[in-house]
Amino acid sequence: MKATTGDLPLGEDWTYEVKWDGMRALCFVDGDHLRVQSYNERDVTVSWPDLAGLPDALPAATALLDGELIATDGDGRPSFGLLQQRMHLTDPAEVGRRSAEVPVSYVAFDLLHLDGHDLTGLPLTDRRGLLDQVLDPGPRWRCSPLHDDGVSLLDATKERGLEGVVAKRLGSRYEPGKRTRTWLKVKVRLRQEMVVGGWLPGEGNRTGRLGALLVGYHAEAGDGMLRFAGRVGTGFKDAELTRLGRLFEDLATDECPFDPAPPRAEIRRGPRWLRPELVAELEFGEWTTDDRLRHPSYLGLRTDKPATEVTKDA
């Protein structure tokens, strides 16, 4: 079951929890056996030995949990960048080494089956009540806390630099594979000015036009060195795509303005370089560990700040 992006709903028929910045996973428990399944239905059990003791924490012969795998930074905040260091590893020796360096926890937020009984038709209040009863917190697993005050929780996530809040209707059934409005995700988004240093051609219905901006920032104001910060491919309206195309004609150059140049894997469609004079306002989720914008979206161009003054916000 998937959440829909929306505004924070209020009322006594809603409950709220932190939007964990991790990897969605189902945990199938059958006796002493555990199978961890990813969002795309792959068996990823070998990648997460951290959860090996989970079956012992459940007083049940069989169970199916829904939740999020997370890795936390030194301040206790979930970090998708850290989690990526563990994702896609399958060699047991390498998994063992990385699990010692980047431990992972499972935050369970729903219980779908228990001892052969399908619980998906029950209201969330009943499913969560059973989950809290049967799952004992352990060294690498726990239940996602529920909160009554959505406004206060959203404020707290902003202060802590978390991803946001998920609001769930207390009477909602679990609808596998569906994106519904009984679960709403309310994201905390950051904003940042970025220098436009190039663009990638579009595909599909954007063939012949802008597909993504290539953006960056200066390590220090006026230093002339533009650091690559990633691609921005969303947030554009048709009229803006046309306007940007006209602006790019006068700024085209054969020289890459980024130092160092972007990795080839990130500019495979053939970059078109621009003199770094345009400043774009962007909205994004967070900075990754390799100084890339995560999930950036274009808001517009700024004309009130010189490109040479654009640096990375702290």
Secondary structure as UniProt FT lines:
FT   STRAND          2..5
FT   TURN            12..13
FT   STRAND          14..18
FT   STRAND          23..30
FT   TURN            31..32
FT   STRAND          33..38
FT   TURN            39..40
FT   HELIX           45..47
FT   HELIX           49..51
FT   TURN            52..53
FT   HELIX           54..57
FT   STRAND          62..70
FT   TURN            74..75
FT   HELIX           80..83
FT   TURN            84..88
FT   HELIX           92..101
FT   STRAND          105..114
FT   TURN            115..116
FT   STRAND          117..118
FT   TURN            120..121
FT   HELIX           124..134
FT   TURN            139..140
FT   STRAND          141..143
FT   HELIX           150..160
FT   STRAND          164..169
FT   TURN            170..171
FT   TURN            176..177
FT   STRAND          179..187
FT   STRAND          190..202
FT   HELIX           204..206
FT   STRAND          210..218
FT   TURN            221..222
FT   STRAND          226..232
FT   HELIX           238..251
FT   STRAND          252..253
FT   HELIX           264..266
FT   TURN            268..269
FT   STRAND          272..284
FT   STRAND          286..287
FT   TURN            289..290
FT   STRAND          293..294
FT   STRAND          297..302
FT   HELIX           307..309
//
